[in-house]
Amino acid sequence: MRKSAAKTMLLGFGAAGAGLLAAMTPALAGGYTAPVVEPVVAAPAPVVVAGRDWTGFYAGGQIGYGEASVDGLSDDASGAFGGVHAGYLHDFGNWVLGGELAYSGADISLDTPDASVDSMLLAKLKVGADMGQWLLYGTAGAGHYEASVAGTDYSDTGYFAGLGADYALNDSWTVGAEVLRHWADDFDGTGVDGDMTTLGMRASFRF
């Protein structure tokens, strides 16, 4: 009986071994399978748009049109002006601060009475927003105005405020437009108050 039991155990182990070998055969048949590695795609570098630096000196010319009204007169004087300007700007990044002097000869006149604004010298403070190629700004300051009435010359100091915009054509040249409102009270001691609106076109060279 002992031989029969031993034989039975050997047959059982043999069957179990054959079953285990049969189960492992499909896994071993394919050999080693390498893991799948997903490709790494590098993100494109961000595009940096270079800003424009408005810092520096500039000079140029302006032409325009103006209308002036004087207390006690029903008609307004109107006409053209033209001249030169020079200034300096400092760009702080988003904001620009600067100053400018502008002189214009003018023929802003009316026929009755014979009166005209003959020239204006403006000292400007400019504060603007750096918009890349665009500079949008506000300006204010003092102006010295010369006028004539019936052959008599008068001159006095007033003040002005307005808005403007410049566009950079390239690193050297800019063009722009500016609208200003001018006031003069008791002009040259005459007791007459006046005001004027001017619209100018500008071109400037940056050094």
C-alpha positions as CSV (number, residue, x, y, z in Angstrom):
1,M,0.0,0.0,0.0
2,R,2.8,2.3,0.7
3,K,4.1,1.9,-2.9
4,S,0.6,2.6,-4.2
5,A,0.3,5.8,-2.1
6,A,3.7,7.1,-3.2
7,K,2.9,6.4,-6.8
8,T,-0.4,8.3,-6.4
9,M,1.4,11.3,-4.9
10,L,4.0,11.3,-7.7
11,L,1.3,11.3,-10.3
12,G,-0.5,14.2,-8.5
13,F,2.7,16.3,-8.4
14,G,3.3,15.5,-12.0
15,A,-0.1,16.6,-13.1
16,A,0.1,19.8,-11.1
17,G,3.5,20.6,-12.6
18,A,2.2,20.0,-16.1
19,G,-0.8,22.3,-15.5
20,L,1.5,25.0,-14.1
21,L,3.8,24.7,-17.1
22,A,0.8,24.9,-19.5
23,A,-0.4,28.1,-17.8
24,M,3.0,29.7,-18.0
25,T,3.7,28.8,-21.6
26,P,1.6,31.6,-23.3
27,A,3.3,34.3,-21.1
28,L,6.7,33.0,-21.9
29,A,6.1,32.5,-25.6
30,G,6.0,36.3,-26.4
31,G,9.2,37.1,-24.6
32,Y,9.9,40.5,-23.0
33,T,7.6,43.4,-23.9
34,A,9.1,46.9,-23.5
35,P,6.9,49.6,-21.8
36,V,5.3,52.2,-24.1
37,V,6.9,55.6,-23.6
38,E,4.7,58.6,-24.7
39,P,6.7,61.2,-26.8
40,V,7.4,64.5,-25.0
41,V,6.5,67.5,-27.2
42,A,8.3,70.7,-26.1
43,A,6.0,73.7,-25.8
44,P,6.8,76.5,-28.2
45,A,8.7,79.4,-26.7
46,P,6.5,82.5,-26.0
47,V,6.7,85.3,-28.5
48,V,8.0,88.5,-26.9
49,V,6.8,91.6,-28.6
50,A,9.4,94.4,-28.1
51,G,7.9,97.6,-26.8
52,R,8.8,101.1,-28.0
53,D,10.8,103.4,-25.9
54,W,9.6,107.0,-26.3
55,T,12.5,108.4,-24.2
56,G,14.6,111.1,-25.9
57,F,14.6,114.6,-27.5
58,Y,12.6,115.4,-30.6
59,A,11.9,118.4,-32.8
60,G,9.5,119.1,-35.7
61,G,6.8,121.2,-37.2
62,Q,3.1,121.7,-37.0
63,I,0.3,123.2,-39.1
64,G,-3.4,123.7,-38.2
65,Y,-6.6,125.6,-38.0
66,G,-8.0,127.7,-35.2
67,E,-11.1,129.6,-34.1
68,A,-11.2,132.3,-31.5
69,S,-14.0,134.1,-29.8
70,V,-13.9,137.4,-28.0
71,D,-16.4,138.7,-25.4
72,G,-18.6,141.4,-27.0
73,L,-18.2,140.2,-30.6
74,S,-20.8,138.1,-32.3
75,D,-18.4,136.7,-34.9
76,D,-15.5,134.3,-34.3
77,A,-12.1,134.8,-35.8
78,S,-10.7,131.8,-37.8
79,G,-7.7,130.9,-39.8
80,A,-4.5,128.9,-40.1
81,F,-1.3,128.6,-38.1
82,G,2.0,126.9,-38.5
83,G,5.4,126.7,-36.7
84,V,8.0,124.5,-35.0
85,H,8.3,122.6,-31.8
86,A,10.9,120.8,-29.7
87,G,10.7,118.7,-26.5
88,Y,11.9,115.8,-24.4
89,L,10.0,112.7,-23.3
90,H,10.9,110.0,-20.7
91,D,9.3,106.6,-20.9
92,F,8.6,105.0,-17.5
93,G,7.2,101.8,-19.1
94,N,3.4,102.3,-19.2
95,W,3.5,106.1,-18.8
96,V,5.4,108.8,-20.5
97,L,6.2,112.3,-19.0
98,G,7.7,115.2,-20.9
99,G,7.8,118.9,-21.8
100,E,7.7,120.8,-25.0
101,L,8.0,124.4,-26.4
102,A,6.0,125.2,-29.5
103,Y,5.9,128.4,-31.5
104,S,3.4,129.2,-34.3
105,G,2.8,132.2,-36.4
106,A,-0.9,132.6,-37.1
107,D,-3.5,134.4,-39.1
108,I,-6.6,133.7,-37.1
109,S,-8.6,136.8,-38.0
110,L,-12.0,138.5,-38.5
111,D,-12.8,141.4,-40.8
112,T,-15.0,143.5,-38.5
113,P,-13.4,144.8,-36.5
114,D,-9.9,144.2,-38.1
115,A,-8.5,141.9,-35.5
116,S,-6.4,138.7,-35.5
117,V,-4.3,136.4,-33.4
118,D,-0.8,136.7,-34.8
119,S,1.3,134.2,-32.9
120,M,1.4,131.9,-29.9
121,L,4.3,130.5,-27.9
122,L,3.3,127.4,-25.8
123,A,5.1,125.8,-22.9
124,K,3.6,122.3,-22.5
125,L,3.6,119.6,-19.8
126,K,2.7,116.3,-21.4
127,V,1.6,113.1,-19.7
128,G,0.8,110.1,-21.8
129,A,0.1,106.3,-22.1
130,D,2.7,104.2,-23.9
131,M,0.6,102.1,-26.3
132,G,3.6,100.7,-28.3
133,Q,3.6,102.6,-31.6
134,W,0.9,104.9,-30.3
135,L,1.4,107.6,-27.6
136,L,-1.9,109.0,-26.3
137,Y,-1.4,112.0,-24.0
138,G,-2.9,115.0,-22.3
139,T,-1.2,118.3,-22.2
140,A,-1.6,121.6,-20.3
141,G,0.5,124.7,-19.7
142,A,1.0,128.4,-20.3
143,G,0.9,130.3,-23.5
144,H,2.0,133.8,-24.7
145,Y,-0.3,135.2,-27.4
146,E,0.2,138.2,-29.7
147,A,-2.8,139.8,-31.3
148,S,-3.7,143.0,-33.2
149,V,-6.9,145.1,-33.2
150,A,-7.3,147.9,-35.7
151,G,-3.6,148.3,-36.2
152,T,-2.7,148.2,-32.5
153,D,-0.6,145.3,-31.1
154,Y,-1.4,143.5,-27.9
155,S,0.2,140.6,-26.1
156,D,-0.5,138.7,-22.9
157,T,-0.1,135.3,-21.2
158,G,-2.9,132.8,-20.9
159,Y,-3.3,129.1,-20.4
160,F,-4.4,126.0,-22.4
161,A,-5.2,122.3,-22.1
162,G,-5.9,119.5,-24.5
163,L,-5.4,116.0,-25.9
164,G,-3.1,114.6,-28.5
165,A,-1.9,111.4,-30.1
166,D,1.5,110.5,-31.8
167,Y,2.2,107.5,-34.0
168,A,5.7,106.2,-34.5
169,L,6.4,105.5,-38.2
170,N,9.8,104.1,-37.3
171,D,12.6,104.7,-34.7
172,S,13.1,108.3,-36.0
173,W,9.8,109.8,-37.3
174,T,6.5,110.3,-35.7
175,V,3.3,112.0,-36.9
176,G,0.3,113.1,-34.8
177,A,-2.6,115.4,-34.1
178,E,-3.4,117.7,-31.2
179,V,-6.5,119.6,-30.1
180,L,-6.1,122.5,-27.6
181,R,-8.4,124.9,-25.8
182,H,-6.9,128.3,-25.0
183,W,-8.1,131.0,-22.5
184,A,-6.9,134.5,-21.9
185,D,-8.6,136.8,-19.3
186,D,-8.4,140.6,-19.3
187,F,-6.1,140.4,-22.3
188,D,-3.3,142.9,-22.0
189,G,-5.3,145.0,-19.5
190,T,-8.1,145.7,-22.0
191,G,-10.8,144.0,-19.8
192,V,-11.6,141.7,-22.7
193,D,-11.7,137.9,-22.2
194,G,-11.1,135.5,-25.1
195,D,-10.8,131.8,-25.9
196,M,-9.6,129.8,-28.8
197,T,-9.7,126.2,-30.1
198,T,-6.9,124.9,-32.3
199,L,-6.5,121.6,-34.2
200,G,-3.0,120.8,-35.3
201,M,-1.2,118.2,-37.3
202,R,2.4,117.4,-36.3
203,A,5.5,115.7,-37.6
204,S,8.6,115.1,-35.4
205,F,12.1,113.7,-35.7
206,R,13.4,111.8,-32.7
207,F,17.1,112.1,-31.8
